[in-house]
C-alpha cells in the first residue's frame, strides 16, 4: 500500500545496535587475536579497493537550500451561543485534535457574549527546496493541501511566511514563494539520465527532525503509479515529514521530489518514490505563469493490451493502448477513433503501455494538431486529431434494455440474437449481436446478458447467423478475441471455444 509521506511529527526513542564482523564462513578471528603467530604466507594478489561515497561535502553544499515546511489551520474559538456554528467548529476541533468532544457549555447571557476568536493550530510538517535565489520553493501538493498558513524555515533558522503559487494534485507538485534575496538554491539535474543502482541521498524533516540526511540507491525508474507520473523508486529511508524534500545524486543535483512510500505500518518499509524533477519543473513553470496546470485530452477510455488479444488481432507484441470507449463528439470521435482500436503511437511516439498515452496527450499543446496511429482489423491507420483541454471525468451512462428471446447457441457458450433497431440507434452502431445468455467459457470470461458483440477476431459481426457461423469454424486450440460493448464501454475479451 502506498502512502504519502506527509505531516505529523512523532516522538520516538533511539535504539543502540551492535554488530559483529562476519566472514563467509562465520566470525573471523585473526591469529594474533588468539595469541598465535601467523604462519608465513605468499603475498596475496592485489585487490582493487572500493571506496564507499562520502556524502559530507555534498550535504554541506546542498543542505542550506533544503527547507522545513510547517502548515497551520485557523480555527474559531468561542463567542457564540450554544448550538451555533462557532460551537460546532469547536466541537469539530476537539474531535480532530483531542479524540473527543467536551460537554456542551451552558448557554450564556447574550450580554456576556464575546466576538469569536481565531486560534492557529499546526496541521503538519513537510519539506521543500529552494530553486531560485529570489525565493521560489518546490514541495508536494499534499504538504500544503488545506493549509491556511504555510511557514518555511531555513537551516540558518530564518522563518518566512510562504505564499502558495499553485498546486497540482495529479503530479503532487506545489510551488511556493517566500520573500527573500540571494537565497541558497539547489542545482537541478536531469531525471532522464538517472541509472538504476546509482547512489542518491534525501534531505528532509522526518518526524519534524529538520535537516535529516539518509542515503541509498535508485531501485527502479518509471514506476507506474498513475495517469501522469512515472515515479523514481529508491531505497532511501524517507518517513512522514520527508514529503517535498529533494532526492539528490552524487553531483549534488536534485533529480526528484520525495513523495510516497510503500508501507503497511505508516513508516519507511524499504521502498520510497520520488517525482522526477523534469516533470516537477515543467509543472512548476506552469504554476508560476498561470497558477494551474493545463493538460491535453482526446476523449478516450483505454486499457492494457493483453498477450492473448495481441495474438488474436495479429499484433507482433502486446503493446499499445486498447480503446474501450470513445467520448461522443470528443476529439478522438471526430478523428475517427473507434472502440476496439489499439493506439500504437501518438505523434510518432510508441505507446509501450497504456499509461504512456495519457502522459503524451497530457503534455501536448491544447488546440494543437496531433497524429494517432491505430491498429484496426489487421492494418495501421493514421488519424489526425485536435487536442482539447482536460476537464473533469465523464461518467459512462448505463444501458438497460429488455432482452429478446435467444435464437441460437454456440461453442463459446453464448446465446445471441440480432440487435434491435432501437438498440443500434441508442448505441450508434450499425451491426452486432446481443448476448441473451452466457455460460461455460463465455461466463468465465465475464460476458453477461445485455452485452453487444461487435467483432470476432477482427471480423465485424453483422447478425446472429453470421456470428454463429464464425464461431463454428473456430479452432479450440487457439484463443479468440471478442470486441464487446457494455453500456458506453467497449473492450476485447479473450476466450477459447470449447472442443466440439
C-alpha positions in Angstrom: 0.0 0.0 0.0 1.4 3.4 -1.0 1.2 6.3 1.4 2.0 10.0 1.0 4.9 10.7 3.4 3.3 13.8 4.9 2.5 15.7 8.0 2.5 14.8 11.6 5.6 14.5 13.8 6.1 11.8 16.4 8.3 11.2 19.5 10.4 8.1 19.5 13.4 6.6 21.4 16.8 5.7 19.8 17.9 2.1 19.8 21.6 1.1 20.1 22.7 -1.6 17.7 25.9 -3.7 17.9 27.5 -5.6 15.1 29.9 -8.5 14.6 32.4 -8.7 11.7 31.4 -11.8 9.8 33.2 -13.7 7.1 31.7 -16.0 4.6 32.3 -18.9 7.0 31.3 -17.2 10.2 33.0 -15.0 12.7 36.6 -14.2 11.6 39.4 -14.2 14.2 43.0 -13.1 13.2 45.7 -15.5 14.6 47.1 -12.6 16.7 43.8 -12.3 18.4 44.2 -15.9 19.7 47.8 -15.4 20.8 49.2 -17.4 17.9 51.9 -16.5 15.5 50.7 -16.0 12.0 52.2 -18.6 9.5 54.3 -17.3 6.7 52.2 -17.0 3.5 52.8 -16.0 0.0 51.7 -12.5 -0.9 48.0 -12.3 -1.8 47.1 -10.9 -5.2 46.3 -7.2 -5.2 42.6 -6.5 -4.9 41.2 -3.2 -6.2 39.8 -1.3 -3.2 36.3 0.0 -3.5 35.6 3.2 -1.5 32.1 4.0 -0.4 31.0 7.5 -1.1 31.4 10.3 1.5 28.3 12.5 1.5 29.6 15.2 3.9 30.7 17.7 1.2 27.5 17.0 -0.7 25.3 17.8 2.3 27.3 20.9 3.1 26.7 22.2 -0.5 23.0 21.3 -0.9 21.7 21.3 2.7 21.3 25.1 3.1 18.8 25.1 0.2 16.5 22.4 1.8 13.8 23.9 4.0 11.3 22.8 6.6 7.7 23.5 5.8 5.2 23.9 8.6 1.5 24.3 7.9 -1.2 25.7 10.1 -5.0 26.0 10.2 -7.1 28.8 11.7 -10.0 27.6 14.0 -12.6 29.9 15.6 -12.7 29.6 19.4 -15.8 30.6 21.4 -18.0 33.6 21.2 -21.4 32.2 20.0 -24.4 30.8 21.8 -24.6 27.1 22.4 -25.6 25.2 19.3 -24.3 27.9 17.0 -21.8 27.5 14.1 -18.8 28.5 16.2 -19.6 25.9 18.9 -19.9 23.3 16.2 -16.5 24.3 14.9 -15.1 24.0 18.5 -16.6 20.5 18.8 -15.1 19.5 15.5 -11.7 20.9 16.6 -11.9 18.8 19.8 -12.9 15.7 17.9 -10.0 16.1 15.4 -7.2 17.0 17.8 -8.1 15.5 21.1 -10.1 12.4 20.2 -13.4 13.6 21.6 -15.7 16.4 22.5 -16.1 18.4 25.7 -19.6 18.7 27.3 -21.7 21.4 25.7 -21.4 24.6 27.9 -24.5 26.2 29.3 -26.0 29.0 27.2 -24.5 32.3 28.1 -26.3 35.6 28.7 -26.3 37.4 25.4 -24.8 40.4 27.1 -21.7 38.4 28.1 -21.0 37.0 24.7 -17.6 37.8 23.1 -16.7 38.0 19.5 -15.3 34.8 18.1 -11.5 34.4 18.3 -9.3 32.5 15.9 -6.6 30.1 17.1 -3.8 28.9 14.7 -3.3 25.2 15.1 -0.5 23.3 13.5 -1.6 20.8 10.7 1.6 19.1 9.7 5.2 19.2 8.8 6.9 18.6 5.4 10.0 19.6 3.4 10.9 21.5 0.3 13.8 23.1 -1.5 14.6 26.5 -2.9 15.0 26.5 -6.7 15.7 30.2 -7.3 17.6 32.9 -5.3 14.5 35.1 -5.2 12.6 32.5 -3.1 10.7 30.0 -5.3 10.3 26.7 -3.4 9.2 23.3 -4.7 7.4 20.8 -2.5 4.5 18.3 -2.6 0.9 19.4 -3.2 -0.3 17.2 -0.3 2.1 19.0 2.1 0.2 22.3 1.7 -3.3 21.0 0.9 -5.9 22.6 3.1 -3.5 24.8 5.0 -4.4 28.4 5.9 -0.8 29.5 6.5 2.5 28.0 5.3 5.8 28.7 7.1 9.2 28.0 5.6 12.3 27.6 7.8 15.8 27.6 6.5 18.8 25.8 8.1 20.0 29.2 9.5 16.7 29.4 11.4 15.3 32.2 9.4 11.5 31.7 9.0 9.3 33.1 6.2 5.6 33.1 5.7 5.1 31.5 2.2 2.6 32.1 -0.5 1.2 29.1 -2.3 1.6 30.0 -6.0 -0.2 26.8 -7.1 -0.5 23.1 -6.5 -1.2 20.2 -8.9 -2.7 17.1 -7.3 -2.2 14.9 -10.3 1.6 15.2 -10.1 1.7 16.1 -6.3 3.8 19.2 -7.0 3.4 22.6 -5.3 5.2 25.9 -5.9 5.7 28.3 -3.0 7.2 31.8 -2.8 9.0 33.4 0.1 10.2 37.0 0.1 14.0 36.9 0.1 17.1 37.7 -2.0 20.4 35.9 -2.6 18.9 32.8 -1.0 20.7 29.4 -1.3 19.3 27.3 -4.1 19.7 23.8 -5.4 21.1 22.7 -8.8 18.5 20.9 -10.9 19.6 17.7 -12.6 18.2 15.5 -15.4 15.9 12.7 -14.3 16.1 11.2 -17.8 19.7 10.3 -17.2 19.5 8.6 -13.9 20.7 5.0 -13.7 19.4 2.1 -11.6 21.9 1.4 -8.9 23.4 4.9 -8.6 23.8 6.4 -5.1 21.3 9.1 -4.0 20.6 10.9 -0.8 17.5 12.5 0.7 17.4 15.6 2.9 14.2 16.5 4.8 12.3 16.7 8.1 11.1 13.2 9.0 9.1 13.3 12.3 10.0 17.1 12.3 13.7 16.3 12.7 15.0 19.1 10.5 17.9 18.5 8.0 17.9 14.8 8.4 20.1 13.1 5.7 19.6 9.5 4.5 21.2 7.6 1.7 20.5 4.7 -0.7 20.4 3.8 -4.3 17.9 4.1 -7.2 15.9 0.9 -7.2 13.9 1.4 -10.4 12.8 4.0 -12.9 9.4 4.8 -14.3 7.2 3.1 -11.8 3.6 3.4 -12.9 1.5 4.9 -10.1 -1.0 7.0 -12.0 -2.0 8.6 -15.3 0.6 11.3 -15.5 3.5 10.3 -13.3 6.1 7.6 -13.7 8.0 7.7 -10.3 11.6 7.1 -9.3 11.8 4.2 -6.8 14.7 4.2 -4.3 15.6 2.5 -1.0 16.5 5.8 0.6 14.8 6.0 4.1 12.0 8.5 4.0 9.3 8.9 6.6 6.4 11.3 7.5 7.9 14.8 7.1 10.2 13.9 4.2 7.4 14.8 1.8 8.5 17.5 -0.6 12.3 17.2 0.1 14.8 16.6 -2.6 16.3 13.3 -3.9 19.9 14.2 -4.8 22.6 12.5 -6.9 26.4 12.4 -6.2 26.9 15.5 -8.3 24.7 17.5 -5.9 21.8 17.7 -8.4 18.2 17.3 -7.5 16.7 14.5 -9.6 13.3 14.1 -7.8 10.9 15.2 -5.0 10.3 12.6 -2.3 6.6 12.0 -2.3 5.4 8.5 -1.4 6.3 5.3 0.4 5.1 1.7 0.1 4.2 0.8 3.7 2.0 -1.3 5.8 2.9 0.4 9.1 2.8 4.1 8.0 6.6 4.4 8.2 9.6 3.5 5.9 9.5 -0.1 4.7 12.3 -0.1 2.2 10.6 1.4 -0.8 10.1 5.1 -1.5 9.1 7.0 -4.6 10.0 10.4 -5.9 8.5 12.7 -8.5 11.0 13.1 -11.4 12.5 16.6 -11.4 12.0 17.1 -15.1 8.2 16.7 -14.7 8.2 18.7 -11.4 10.0 21.7 -13.1 7.5 21.6 -16.1 4.6 21.7 -13.6 6.3 24.4 -11.6 6.8 26.6 -14.7 3.1 26.4 -15.5 2.1 27.1 -11.9 4.4 30.1 -11.9 2.8 31.5 -15.1 -0.9 30.7 -14.5 -1.3 29.2 -11.1 -2.6 25.9 -12.6 -1.6 23.1 -15.0 -3.3 22.8 -18.4 -3.3 19.3 -19.9 -4.5 17.9 -23.2 -7.2 15.3 -23.7 -8.6 13.4 -26.7 -11.7 11.8 -25.1 -11.0 8.0 -24.9 -11.1 5.4 -22.2 -8.2 2.9 -22.6 -6.8 -0.4 -21.1 -3.8 -2.6 -21.5 -3.4 -4.9 -24.5 -3.1 -8.5 -23.3 -0.9 -11.1 -25.0 -4.0 -13.1 -26.0 -5.6 -10.0 -27.6 -2.4 -9.1 -29.4 -2.1 -12.6 -30.8 -5.8 -12.7 -31.9 -5.5 -9.3 -33.7 -2.2 -10.1 -35.4 -0.1 -7.7 -33.4 3.5 -8.8 -33.0 3.7 -7.5 -29.4 1.3 -6.8 -26.6 1.9 -3.1 -26.7 -0.2 0.0 -27.1 -3.5 1.1 -25.6 -6.8 -0.6 -26.2 -9.7 1.8 -26.7 -12.7 0.7 -24.7 -14.8 3.9 -25.0 -14.8 7.0 -27.2 -16.5 10.1 -25.9 -19.3 11.1 -28.3 -18.3 14.3 -30.1 -14.9 14.4 -28.5 -11.6 14.9 -30.3 -11.0 11.2 -30.8 -14.5 10.6 -32.1 -14.1 13.4 -34.6 -10.8 12.0 -35.7 -12.4 8.6 -36.4 -11.1 6.6 -33.5 -13.4 3.6 -32.7 -13.9 1.3 -29.7 -11.7 -1.7 -30.2 -8.8 0.2 -31.9 -5.4 -0.3 -30.5 -3.5 3.0 -30.3 0.1 2.2 -31.2 1.6 5.7 -31.4 0.8 9.3 -30.5 2.6 11.9 -32.6 5.1 9.3 -33.7 6.0 8.2 -30.2 5.4 4.5 -29.5 2.9 3.5 -26.8 4.6 0.7 -24.8 2.0 0.6 -22.1 -1.5 2.1 -21.9 -0.3 4.5 -19.2 2.1 6.2 -21.7 -0.8 7.6 -23.7 -2.3 10.0 -21.0 1.2 11.3 -20.3 1.8 12.1 -24.0 -1.6 13.5 -24.6 -1.5 15.5 -21.3 1.8 17.1 -22.4 0.6 18.0 -25.9 -0.4 21.6 -26.8 -4.1 22.3 -26.2 -5.8 23.0 -29.5 -2.8 21.7 -31.3 -2.8 19.1 -34.1 -1.5 15.6 -33.4 -1.5 12.2 -35.2 -2.8 9.0 -33.7 -1.6 5.6 -35.1 -4.2 2.9 -34.5 -4.4 -0.9 -35.3 -7.7 -1.8 -36.8 -8.7 -5.1 -38.5 -5.1 -6.1 -39.2 -3.8 -2.8 -40.5 -2.4 0.5 -39.3 -4.3 3.8 -39.8 -3.0 7.4 -39.3 -5.7 9.6 -37.8 -5.3 13.4 -37.3 -6.7 14.8 -34.1 -7.1 18.2 -32.4 -6.1 18.0 -28.7 -8.6 19.5 -26.3 -8.2 20.7 -22.7 -8.5 18.2 -20.0 -11.7 18.5 -18.0 -13.5 16.5 -15.3 -14.0 12.8 -15.9 -17.2 11.9 -17.6 -19.4 9.1 -16.1 -20.4 6.4 -18.5 -24.2 6.0 -18.8 -25.8 2.7 -18.1 -27.9 0.9 -20.7 -30.9 -1.2 -19.5 -32.9 -2.9 -22.1 -35.3 -5.8 -22.3 -33.6 -8.7 -23.9 -35.3 -10.5 -26.8 -35.6 -14.2 -27.0 -32.4 -16.1 -27.7 -32.2 -17.5 -31.2 -29.2 -19.8 -31.2 -26.3 -21.0 -29.1 -22.7 -21.8 -30.0 -19.3 -23.3 -28.8 -18.4 -20.2 -26.9 -21.3 -20.8 -24.5 -23.3 -17.8 -25.9 -26.8 -17.4 -26.9 -27.2 -14.4 -29.1 -29.8 -12.6 -31.2 -29.8 -9.7 -33.7 -29.6 -6.2 -32.1 -33.0 -4.4 -32.3 -33.0 -1.2 -34.4 -33.7 1.0 -31.4 -30.7 -0.5 -29.6 -28.5 0.1 -32.6 -29.6 3.7 -32.7 -29.0 4.1 -29.0 -25.5 2.7 -29.1 -24.8 4.4 -32.5 -23.7 1.1 -34.1 -24.6 -0.4 -37.5 -24.5 -4.1 -36.6 -23.5 -6.7 -33.9 -25.3 -9.3 -31.9 -26.9 -9.1 -28.5 -25.9 -11.6 -25.8 -29.1 -13.2 -24.3 -27.3 -15.8 -22.1 -23.7 -16.7 -21.3 -22.4 -19.9 -19.7 -19.3 -22.0 -20.0 -16.2 -20.2 -21.3 -18.2 -17.0 -22.0 -19.4 -16.8 -18.4 -15.9 -17.4 -17.1 -14.6 -14.6 -19.3 -17.1 -12.2 -17.7 -19.7 -11.9 -20.5 -23.3 -11.4 -19.5 -26.7 -10.8 -20.9 -27.1 -7.3 -22.4 -23.5 -7.2 -23.8 -23.2 -6.5 -27.5 -20.6 -8.3 -29.6 -19.2 -6.2 -32.4 -16.2 -8.2 -33.7 -14.8 -11.7 -33.6 -11.1 -11.9 -34.4 -11.0 -8.7 -36.5 -14.2 -9.7 -38.4 -17.2 -7.3 -38.0 -20.2 -9.1 -36.7 -23.4 -8.4 -38.8 -26.0 -10.7 -37.2 -26.6 -13.8 -35.1 -26.5 -16.2 -38.1 -23.1 -14.9 -39.3 -21.7 -14.8 -35.8 -22.6 -18.4 -35.1 -21.2 -19.5 -38.4 -17.9 -17.8 -37.5 -17.9 -19.5 -34.1 -18.5 -22.9 -35.6 -15.2 -22.5 -37.5 -13.0 -21.5 -34.6 -10.1 -23.7 -33.6 -10.5 -24.8 -30.0 -6.7 -24.8 -29.7 -6.4 -21.0 -30.3 -7.6 -18.1 -28.3 -10.1 -15.8 -29.9 -10.8 -12.1 -29.2 -14.4 -10.7 -29.0 -14.9 -7.0 -29.1 -17.7 -6.4 -26.6 -19.8 -3.3 -25.9 -21.3 -2.9 -22.4 -23.1 0.4 -21.9 -20.7 3.1 -23.1 -17.6 0.9 -22.6 -16.0 -1.3 -25.3 -13.2 -3.8 -24.8 -11.7 -7.0 -26.1 -12.4 -10.3 -24.3 -10.2 -13.3 -24.9 -11.6 -16.8 -24.7 -11.1 -20.2 -26.2 -14.0 -22.2 -27.6 -14.9 -25.5 -26.0 -13.9 -28.6 -28.0 -16.5 -29.9 -30.4 
